[in-house]
């Protein structure tokens, strides 16, 4: 962040004041921009090749696909001059793709585990001697009907914030995870219906789960 702010502020000074002090053929702005970019890119590459936690991979990809090309290079004071300089990406495409795959693999596992935990908690609630919660006067499971959907949606949104392509790839992956989760949910619910007919809140639990269907649709 410090590096990005420094580059942006310094290049703004070059564009506004220093550039006009030299003859056009000196390409002063281009030289400054290329030097800053090359250093920034070398640091990004160095970080990308080190051991990164998931949140660091996400942040680095955000810089490569979002912050750097959009927030910095499209800045009003710099866009015209930077469009004349072919700077390229902060990372080589092969290294960027490798990081994207790591991120997508990790996010897919995270969502899958989150869905599994939600279902386990829901099954445990069915076993308790408690009436299901009500939302807007109707029996419903906030855990399944809301948290599962939010988990998937927020994961997709984070990926889209990196790039449209990353968001589409994660959506494709999660569309495989959701049916698997729904099958597990259905099997668990069928098992409850068969074995728990004497449960004190058997009927409200059935109603709550039927009401979840609309949310999942």
DRENLUMLO-214605 format. One line per field, with one value per residue: residue number from 1; residue in one letter; chain; x, y, z of N, C-alpha, C in turn. Coordinates in steps of 0.001 Angstrom, whole numbers, m for minus. Atoms other than C-alpha are relative to their C-alpha. Last residue first. Layout:
N
pos: NUM, ...
code: A, ...
unit: A, ...
n_east: X, ...
n_north: Y, ...
n_up: Z, ...
ca_east: X, ...
ca_north: Y, ...
ca_up: Z, ...
c_east: X, ...
c_north: Y, ...
c_up: Z, ...
end
This chain:
217
pos: 217, 216, 215, 214, 213, 212, 211, 210, 209, 208, 207, 206, 205, 204, 203, 202, 201, 200, 199, 198, 197, 196, 195, 194, 193, 192, 191, 190, 189, 188, 187, 186, 185, 184, 183, 182, 181, 180, 179, 178, 177, 176, 175, 174, 173, 172, 171, 170, 169, 168, 167, 166, 165, 164, 163, 162, 161, 160, 159, 158, 157, 156, 155, 154, 153, 152, 151, 150, 149, 148, 147, 146, 145, 144, 143, 142, 141, 140, 139, 138, 137, 136, 135, 134, 133, 132, 131, 130, 129, 128, 127, 126, 125, 124, 123, 122, 121, 120, 119, 118, 117, 116, 115, 114, 113, 112, 111, 110, 109, 108, 107, 106, 105, 104, 103, 102, 101, 100, 99, 98, 97, 96, 95, 94, 93, 92, 91, 90, 89, 88, 87, 86, 85, 84, 83, 82, 81, 80, 79, 78, 77, 76, 75, 74, 73, 72, 71, 70, 69, 68, 67, 66, 65, 64, 63, 62, 61, 60, 59, 58, 57, 56, 55, 54, 53, 52, 51, 50, 49, 48, 47, 46, 45, 44, 43, 42, 41, 40, 39, 38, 37, 36, 35, 34, 33, 32, 31, 30, 29, 28, 27, 26, 25, 24, 23, 22, 21, 20, 19, 18, 17, 16, 15, 14, 13, 12, 11, 10, 9, 8, 7, 6, 5, 4, 3, 2, 1
code: X, X, X, X, X, X, X, X, X, X, X, X, X, X, X, X, X, X, X, X, X, X, X, X, X, X, X, X, X, X, X, X, X, X, X, X, X, X, X, X, X, X, X, X, X, X, X, X, X, X, X, X, X, X, X, X, X, X, X, X, X, X, X, X, X, X, X, X, X, X, X, X, X, X, X, X, X, X, X, X, X, X, X, X, X, X, X, X, X, X, X, X, X, X, X, X, X, X, X, X, X, X, X, X, X, X, X, X, X, X, X, X, X, X, X, X, X, X, X, X, X, X, X, X, X, X, X, X, X, X, X, X, X, X, X, X, X, X, X, X, X, X, X, X, X, X, X, X, X, X, X, X, X, X, X, X, X, X, X, X, X, X, X, X, X, X, X, X, X, X, X, X, X, X, X, X, X, X, X, X, X, X, X, X, X, X, X, X, X, X, X, X, X, X, X, X, X, X, X, X, X, X, X, X, X, X, X, X, X, X, X, X, X, X, X, X, X
unit: A, A, A, A, A, A, A, A, A, A, A, A, A, A, A, A, A, A, A, A, A, A, A, A, A, A, A, A, A, A, A, A, A, A, A, A, A, A, A, A, A, A, A, A, A, A, A, A, A, A, A, A, A, A, A, A, A, A, A, A, A, A, A, A, A, A, A, A, A, A, A, A, A, A, A, A, A, A, A, A, A, A, A, A, A, A, A, A, A, A, A, A, A, A, A, A, A, A, A, A, A, A, A, A, A, A, A, A, A, A, A, A, A, A, A, A, A, A, A, A, A, A, A, A, A, A, A, A, A, A, A, A, A, A, A, A, A, A, A, A, A, A, A, A, A, A, A, A, A, A, A, A, A, A, A, A, A, A, A, A, A, A, A, A, A, A, A, A, A, A, A, A, A, A, A, A, A, A, A, A, A, A, A, A, A, A, A, A, A, A, A, A, A, A, A, A, A, A, A, A, A, A, A, A, A, A, A, A, A, A, A, A, A, A, A, A, A
n_east: 327, m1013, m1261, 164, m100, m1345, m107, 734, m842, m1170, 439, 326, m1287, m642, 700, m150, 215, 988, m641, 483, 1422, 288, m380, 273, 1436, 721, m330, 785, 1391, 91, m168, 1200, 1087, m286, 252, 1456, 495, m517, 829, 1341, 39, m142, 1226, 970, m389, 89, 1429, 439, m577, 713, 1346, m158, m334, 1213, 222, m1332, m743, 302, m712, m1428, m226, 33, m1187, m1136, 63, m288, m1354, m933, 91, m569, m1458, m668, 649, m49, m1312, m883, m1348, m1052, m1120, 2, 1151, 1242, m368, 969, 177, m792, 790, 281, 1412, 263, m39, 1170, 1175, m63, 396, 1436, 669, m210, 909, 1377, 189, 53, 1299, 1002, m47, 460, 1463, 555, m53, 942, 1338, 184, 4, 1260, 1095, m143, 400, 1457, 585, m311, 927, 1317, m47, m91, 1299, 95, m540, m974, 548, 295, m653, 470, m1083, m1061, 493, m270, m1423, m404, 505, m1040, m1221, 262, 174, 1123, m326, m1224, m75, 1204, 455, m1056, m518, 976, 1147, m332, m900, 788, 804, m918, m406, 1154, 205, m1041, 406, 1117, 1267, 1037, 1154, m228, m808, 783, 1034, m703, m474, 1191, 426, m1004, 209, 1240, m308, m912, 731, 886, m856, m571, 1064, 401, m1155, m101, 1051, m278, 965, m631, m724, 859, 510, m905, m1318, m71, 76, m1338, m1050, 442, 928, m721, m923, 854, 281, m1202, m267, 1082, m66, m1205, 271, 974, m662, m922, 846
n_north: m193, 692, m737, m1195, 354, m290, m1439, m216, 478, m879, m1245, 305, 209, m1295, m728, 658, m1063, m954, m1235, m259, m352, m927, 511, 1416, 251, m573, 853, 1222, m345, m176, 1315, 811, m583, 380, 1445, 191, m381, 1021, 1216, m210, 254, 1446, 598, 65, 1019, 1311, 300, 452, 1321, 996, 182, 746, 1383, 641, m175, 184, m1211, m974, 419, m238, m1446, m404, 586, m841, m1310, 170, 530, m1123, m817, 766, 41, m1285, m846, 534, 580, m1092, 147, 8, 845, 1350, 781, m586, m1192, m531, m1446, m767, m356, m1423, m137, m710, 956, 871, m749, m7, 1344, 102, m771, 717, 1138, m492, m384, 1231, 620, m851, 281, 1381, m17, m790, 844, 1099, m549, m284, 1288, 674, m703, 232, 1391, 81, m559, 943, 1121, m488, m89, 1363, 658, 789, 1356, 85, 383, 1407, 528, 1384, 898, m54, 695, 1435, 280, m406, 896, 831, m770, m1118, m1230, m734, m369, m780, m1141, m836, m445, m576, m1270, m1025, m90, 324, m1019, m1233, 88, m169, m1403, m808, 307, m736, m1409, m205, 437, m977, 690, 408, 1223, 1091, 422, 553, 1332, 846, 283, 910, 1345, 506, 295, 1154, 1238, 298, 333, 1329, 1005, 112, 572, 1428, 716, 37, 974, 643, 1203, 1178, 120, 678, m630, m1165, 374, 334, m1011, m1391, m372, 40, m1150, m1180, m127, m474, m1401, m847, m26, m748, m1418, m482, m58, m1139, m1204
n_up: 1417, 787, m29, 844, 1421, 498, 298, 1252, 1098, 139, 643, 1397, 675, 272, 1067, 1299, 998, m497, m480, m1360, 40, m1109, m1316, m200, 173, m1149, m1140, 170, m310, m1450, m624, 261, m783, m1397, m101, m40, m1319, m915, 117, m538, m1438, m198, 520, m1090, m990, 657, 109, m1321, m269, 808, m535, m1249, 349, 492, 1436, 578, m304, 1045, 1210, m221, 78, 1406, 622, m395, 663, 1425, 105, m168, 1209, 1113, m136, 180, 985, 1356, 283, 412, m533, 1012, m406, 562, m430, 542, 743, 948, m8, 966, 1172, 190, m362, m1248, m1117, 104, m469, m1459, m426, 202, m1054, m1264, m1, m126, m1406, m790, 237, m643, m1439, m194, 126, m1102, m1202, 218, m218, m1423, m716, 314, m657, m1441, m245, 130, m1225, m1087, 140, m402, m1455, m539, 73, 1230, m48, m1098, m1300, m240, m1200, m72, m438, 1014, 1187, m144, 175, 1353, 1046, 614, 250, 906, m761, 583, 1385, 207, m917, m23, 1325, 839, m504, m354, 897, 1392, 543, 84, 1216, 1126, 62, 425, 1422, 723, 48, 928, m565, m326, m583, m1388, m8, 586, m951, m1161, 401, 94, m1372, m578, 530, m594, m1405, m70, 311, m1129, m1141, 211, m128, m1412, m719, 322, m736, m1443, m554, m1157, 420, 170, 1379, 937, m112, 889, 1417, 511, m112, m114, 1068, 1281, m7, 156, 1433, 697, m352, 498, 1459, 371, m250, 970, 1302, m44, 0
ca_east: m34487, m32569, m34723, m37930, m36781, m36143, m39893, m39999, m37275, m39175, m42411, m40763, m39200, m42599, m44136, m41565, m41444, m41874, m40000, m42087, m41708, m37930, m36637, m38200, m38440, m34920, m33466, m35242, m33767, m30243, m30606, m32020, m29210, m26557, m28156, m28324, m24609, m23666, m25962, m24173, m20631, m20898, m22296, m19452, m16891, m18623, m19090, m15372, m14479, m16882, m15520, m11943, m12867, m14612, m11562, m10417, m13706, m15486, m13744, m14896, m18465, m18493, m17420, m20015, m22756, m21783, m21592, m24692, m26678, m25501, m26136, m29681, m31884, m29579, m28745, m31839, m33950, m37592, m40920, m43032, m44029, m41662, m38807, m39562, m36971, m37444, m38971, m36469, m35897, m32632, m32116, m33198, m30663, m27846, m28883, m28683, m25236, m23960, m25521, m23813, m20482, m20733, m21580, m18574, m16306, m17370, m16997, m13433, m12520, m13676, m11885, m8610, m8777, m9755, m6904, m4334, m5635, m5448, m1881, m811, m2580, m691, 2581, 1855, 628, 3827, 3004, 2496, 867, 2031, 3685, 2963, 3397, 1178, m1867, 151, 243, m3514, m4398, m2155, m4088, m7487, m6305, m6743, m3295, m3738, m7296, m7909, m4712, m3054, m6056, m7879, m6128, m2607, m3420, m6426, m4308, m1822, m4596, m6161, m2796, m2142, m5497, m4684, m1288, 1732, 4978, 7262, 7105, 4234, 6082, 9166, 6955, 5141, 8481, 9822, 6584, 6842, 10462, 9636, 6610, 8581, 11314, 8820, 6800, 9885, 11189, 7784, 7344, 10710, 10180, 13377, 11935, 9369, 12077, 12341, 10829, 7293, 7573, 8689, 5564, 2185, 3138, 6212, 4272, 1499, 4136, 5382, 1931, 936, 4274, 4314, 706, 1429, 4599, 2845, 0
ca_north: m22007, m22258, m19580, m21282, m24641, m23248, m23132, m26930, m27085, m24890, m26793, m30131, m28670, m27269, m30766, m32708, m30295, m32855, m35505, m38678, m38790, m38676, m41652, m41278, m37501, m37124, m39532, m37666, m34425, m35846, m37153, m33819, m31836, m34142, m33756, m29972, m29866, m31802, m29542, m26468, m27722, m28023, m24519, m23469, m24357, m22434, m19449, m19599, m19484, m16627, m14564, m15107, m14024, m10868, m9871, m9522, m8011, m10847, m13311, m11436, m11325, m15072, m15803, m13374, m15115, m18632, m17803, m15640, m18557, m20890, m18249, m17414, m20463, m22904, m21105, m18923, m22047, m21203, m21353, m18433, m15242, m12981, m15337, m17886, m20013, m23752, m25094, m26612, m30064, m30490, m33183, m30948, m28378, m30925, m31498, m27734, m27514, m30333, m28645, m25350, m27096, m28817, m25564, m23855, m26752, m26477, m22693, m22929, m25752, m23678, m20609, m22512, m24013, m20641, m18843, m21419, m21322, m17531, m17634, m19962, m17777, m14714, m16624, m17688, m14192, m12537, m10216, m6450, m6336, m4435, m1033, 132, 3874, 6244, 5275, 6276, 9917, 10212, 8165, 10005, 12939, 11253, 7988, 5115, 3716, 3801, 2761, 578, m1197, m1251, m1694, m4341, m7202, m7203, m5406, m7620, m10658, m9579, m9093, m12487, m14232, m12449, m13600, m17197, m17127, m16684, m18632, m16698, m16590, m14091, m11793, m11633, m11141, m8230, m6705, m7012, m5541, m2488, m1969, m2333, m46, 2708, 2560, 2385, 5342, 7511, 6781, 7308, 10633, 11888, 10981, 12912, 13618, 15957, 18423, 18645, 21021, 20060, 16559, 17794, 19688, 18016, 14580, 14198, 15326, 12850, 10172, 10801, 10577, 7384, 5647, 6584, 5449, 2106, 1529, 2383, 0
ca_up: m5079, m1825, m249, m1390, m27, 3455, 4110, 3835, 6473, 8907, 8302, 9083, 12225, 13284, 12798, 14814, 17722, 20526, 18569, 18255, 14484, 14814, 12802, 9353, 9170, 10602, 8014, 5236, 6578, 6626, 3075, 1844, 3486, 2030, m1402, m929, m60, m3188, m5228, m3757, m4342, m8114, m8548, m6283, m8931, m11714, m9418, m8600, m12291, m12989, m10108, m11236, m14780, m13531, m11544, m7936, m6730, m8531, m6201, m3118, m4492, m5159, m1595, m250, m2256, m1192, 2504, 2280, 858, 3613, 6296, 5175, 4705, 6424, 9637, 9670, 9726, 9273, 11042, 9859, 11668, 9758, 10653, 13360, 15091, 15468, 18706, 21073, 22551, 20683, 18071, 15200, 16380, 15987, 12375, 11817, 13378, 11152, 8109, 8861, 9439, 6044, 4302, 5885, 4931, 1284, 1379, 2716, 309, m2679, m1350, m1009, m4491, m5981, m4221, m5250, m8827, m8862, m7541, m10352, m12906, m11676, m11918, m15510, m16472, m15263, m12357, m12006, m15424, m18505, m18500, m22032, m21589, m23602, m21530, m18481, m19614, m20119, m17010, m14554, m13084, m13427, m11862, m14317, m13589, m9839, m8998, m12055, m13161, m9714, m7429, m9484, m11214, m9782, m6530, m5809, m6651, m3983, m1422, m2130, m1933, 1356, 2780, 1826, 3539, 1330, 1095, m1237, m5038, m5079, m2685, m4925, m7980, m6297, m5292, m8842, m10225, m7953, m8992, m12680, m12353, m10623, m13256, m16129, m14817, m14277, m17771, m19354, m17566, m18792, m22421, m23321, m26787, m25228, m24069, m20277, m17688, m18784, m17303, m13897, m12860, m13378, m14721, m12507, m9414, m10237, m10767, m7228, m5653, m7466, m6910, m3230, m2743, m4398, m2396, 867, 0
c_east: 484, m303, 1053, 1288, m97, 88, 1381, 91, m681, 864, 1196, m359, m221, 1347, 611, m634, 163, m345, m1089, 641, m579, m1465, m482, 168, m364, m1490, m723, 220, m914, m1437, m147, 89, m1271, m1101, 236, m368, m1494, m483, 464, m895, m1419, m133, 51, m1329, m1063, 317, m213, m1485, m448, 512, m775, m1364, 139, 255, m1263, m83, 1454, 754, m220, 801, 1482, 336, 86, 1297, 1238, 60, 413, 1443, 969, 32, 658, 1524, 733, m525, 90, 1351, 870, 1348, 1030, 1206, m46, m1220, m1269, 561, m1066, m288, 877, m809, m392, m1500, m324, m100, m1257, m1205, m15, m522, m1518, m711, 122, m986, m1424, m241, m164, m1397, m1045, m39, m566, m1532, m638, m66, m1062, m1417, m313, m110, m1322, m1150, 104, m496, m1524, m606, 207, m1019, m1336, m24, 26, m1301, m31, 662, 1089, m542, m257, 704, m558, 1137, 1050, m498, 302, 1452, 516, m446, 1043, 1278, m65, m303, m1138, 143, 1215, 163, m1170, m517, 987, 644, m881, m1164, 249, 837, m865, m751, 908, 401, m1141, m101, 1034, m372, m1121, m1197, m1011, m1228, 330, 742, m756, m1000, 710, 407, m1229, m372, 992, m226, m1223, 339, 899, m721, m838, 865, 558, m1008, m330, 1124, 105, m1053, 162, m915, 715, 765, m811, m600, 1007, 1346, 235, 0, 1295, 1142, m330, m902, 763, 853, m926, m249, 1193, 294, m1035, 93, 1188, m293, m943, 680, 876
c_north: 1347, 62, m659, 807, 1240, m190, 391, 1471, 134, m419, 922, 1281, m340, m143, 1379, 826, m540, 1068, 1012, 1242, 302, 418, 863, m421, m1440, m310, 485, m958, m1224, 278, 79, m1357, m837, 495, m492, m1482, m288, 275, m1117, m1228, 101, m352, m1524, m580, m164, m1119, m1375, m347, m531, m1411, m1062, m274, m875, m1478, m750, 239, m100, 1302, 990, m347, 321, 1483, 390, m525, 841, 1358, m130, m447, 1185, 851, m758, m139, 1285, 988, m468, m548, 1121, m178, m55, m786, m1419, m871, 520, 1265, 403, 1497, 793, 214, 1478, 124, 662, m937, m866, 742, m84, m1360, m113, 713, m789, m1159, 487, 300, m1260, m600, 813, m352, m1394, m14, 723, m907, m1088, 473, 218, m1335, m728, 643, m349, m1408, m90, 479, m1019, m1129, 488, 14, m1404, m797, m632, m1371, m14, m251, m1481, m705, m1405, m972, m16, m811, m1496, m345, 362, m736, m783, 756, 1192, 1276, 710, 489, 888, 1242, 979, 460, 660, 1338, 1230, 307, m228, 1146, 1250, m55, 252, 1465, 849, m247, 845, 1476, 340, m670, 1034, m729, m477, m1328, m1218, m512, m701, m1437, m911, m373, m1001, m1447, m609, m368, m1225, m1330, m356, m432, m1414, m1141, m194, m662, m1501, m792, m177, m1055, m714, m1265, m1285, m11, m592, 724, 1201, m244, m356, 1014, 1496, 494, 70, 1266, 1178, 187, 547, 1481, 967, 147, 867, 1478, 569, 195, 1248
c_up: m487, m1493, m873, m48, m894, m1517, m511, m405, m1358, m1181, m261, m754, m1477, m729, m273, m1133, m1424, m1042, 358, 618, 1380, 71, 1176, 1460, 345, m88, 1256, 1171, m133, 430, 1516, 707, m148, 928, 1422, 77, 122, 1425, 935, m167, 558, 1485, 64, m459, 1082, 980, m615, m24, 1353, 267, m755, 623, 1241, m289, m393, m1501, m479, 226, m1136, m1254, 200, m156, m1473, m600, 332, m700, m1458, m158, 82, m1264, m1150, m23, m300, m1025, m1447, m433, m531, 678, m1136, 521, m520, 294, m678, m656, m1015, 96, m969, m1269, m67, 242, 1337, 1200, m53, 592, 1523, 473, m112, 1149, 1305, 93, 242, 1476, 849, m155, 760, 1483, 253, m32, 1179, 1231, m155, 286, 1479, 726, m204, 754, 1480, 298, m31, 1318, 1114, m39, 547, 1518, 608, 11, m1380, 70, 1066, 1393, 231, 1172, 145, 318, m1115, m1193, 58, m264, m1396, m1257, m784, m375, m968, 780, m715, m1429, m270, 876, 30, m1365, m966, 382, 215, m940, m1482, m566, m191, m1329, m1199, m180, m542, m1499, m750, m128, m985, 649, 468, 526, 1411, 76, m514, 1033, 1163, m340, 22, 1432, 593, m441, 686, 1433, 148, m217, 1234, 1182, m130, 183, 1472, 776, m225, 776, 1516, 632, 1151, m340, m143, m1399, m982, 61, m929, m1498, m724, m129, 21, m1128, m1329, m37, m278, m1493, m777, 254, m572, m1506, m415, 159, m1061, m1358, 0
end
